[in-house]
Amino acid sequence: MADTQLERVNLEQVLYKSYYNDIAVLVNGQFILMIEHQSTINPNMPLRLLEYVARIYGNIVDSKAKFSRHLVPLAKPEFIVFYTGDQELPPESYLYLSDAFPNQGQHADLTLELKVKVCTIKSETPSPVVRSCHDLDQYVQFLQLVEEAKAVGHETPLRWAIQEAVRRNILRDYLERKGGEVLSILMTEYDYATDMAVLKEESYEDGLFAGLATGREEGAYQNKLETARNFLSEGLVPAMVARCTNLPLETVLELARKQ
């Protein structure tokens, strides 16, 4: 049997701050597997993935070929969300782009649809995908360590979870090589969710849109500062913190002096 050929086709940068789409892989030139990790269910994920896959097609299809008289073969897309939150969901469910279309009957004749499979991986009844994938099962164990550390009020829960996972041989090889990056991703995801929640709450409270752009810029900068403080408290060196937050090194060093 021929080896499976995988090629990363992730987007360079999309939508919010320095956020990237999580995983996009071209499989044997025939399938595009797009995977997102979510700790909260976002009903707009089909729309986001529609934007992502359109940009990916734009990157991998020759621009001139699109105007050819011959049909351009496209890799078939598959969309998956791994859900790690605490909301009770079936092991597998689906989000549809058409859910956002107003006044659509159940059997409406749609000219555009996008279907996203949501796999619950952190519950008593996870998706069958978890049971069939050793690495994914170990990832669930790692998330449980994070929750355990938070529950007992550990001062540095994310760093402790990484160290404990390595000690228990949970994703050990990966965490020994990428522990710093995992810490950065987990903390940034938390700050992103917090930032968006605060922004939404403030928008409702104010009921004002004038000066919103300026407010968002200031809020984004303050969020970067808070993220940098969190990174520093977890023991990351200032140079790495500066790279992760896109803050000037001088700013990070000043934050470190005040810790």
Buried (B, 14 or more C-beta within 10 A) or exposed (E): EEEEEEEEBBBEEBEEEEEEBBBBBBBEEEEBBBBBBBBEBBEEBBBBBBBBBEBBBEEBBEEEEEEEEEEEEEBEBBBBBBBBBEEEBEBBBEBBBBEEEEEEEEEEEEEEEBBBBBBBBBBEEBBEBBEEBEEBBBBBEBBBBBEBBEEEEBEBBBBBBBBBBBEEEBBEEBBEEBBBEBBBBBBBBBBBEEBBEEBEEEBEEEEEEEEBEEBEEEBEEEBBBBBBBBBBBBEBEBEBBBEBBEBEEEBBBEBBEEE
